[in-house]
Amino acid sequence: MTDHNTDTPTDAADEEESAGLACILSFNANDPCGAGGLTCDATAMASVGAHCLPVCTGAYVRDTSNITDFYPLDEEAVDDQARTVAEDMPVQVIKVGFVGTPENLAAIAALADDYDGVPVVAYMPNLSWWEDHKIDAYLDAFRELLLPQTSVLVGHHSTLRRWLLPDWTGERNPGPRDIAKAASDLGVPFTLVTGLPLPDQHIDNVLASPETVISHEKFERIEAVFAGAGDTLTAALAALLATGMDLPEATNEALHYLDRCLDEGFRPGMGQVIPDRLFWALPEGEETDEDEEDPDAHPGADYFEVPFNETKH
């Protein structure tokens, strides 16, 4: 009888090659201006060599200047999306951006618990554009439900300080280890704190645990305001971890990747600058030089003040 087995050597090689692309389950909102959200996650992850599994948690109403509203999906829709794709493809890392409701956070925390051993990289954005009662409910749920599942927490120094150390009374500002300790008390082993002010117009970005500073990258301060920088950094970090890098190396690579994205940033509208997450795809001689400054700070923007410089990734 003729053997119709289709597992030829070529097929096996193709399967091995396709299986080698790391998959990241990414929970985030749709951003219609393309600054952050799922568009950012997909392009940043692809840019550093991984495959994004985008799970939509809702939709922003926004442009490049302001976020004016958010329409969440219900938790059943979010959970069904995630579990369906996670049963089909191996998930190396779970990335959590803005998910809109405590109920969605609960669904994601339950899934992360079911996939114990898969690292969770979580980003806390600036939520000052939102109503106070929604911010409080979201932060409380994130603290109680998701932080115990989180492997690496990412956020700007001022955002994490207000959230995790609201009663800080020390004479000095809390440092990255102070913030990392507060996060660790809630179950997070590592925290990436961005935008730490330094003398001589510099800022620092620090990966810390409660015990030590693990790695850091220092940049010269600029005044431009970027939309989507935090999502870009977190997506790149999650993707690089999924490809097998250790945490310090992945953090440094993600920060340098963000640096180049901002270096080639562009202003498509009348608001903030958007990182060019595919900067490497520009034809030679057509690099952009969109380094205009925006003196107005708008609620909902990311304040990752990283310089336009010639750092090579």
Order of alpha helices (4+ residues) and beta strands (2+ residues): alpha-beta-alpha-beta-beta-alpha-beta-alpha-beta-alpha-beta-alpha-alpha-beta-beta-beta-alpha-alpha
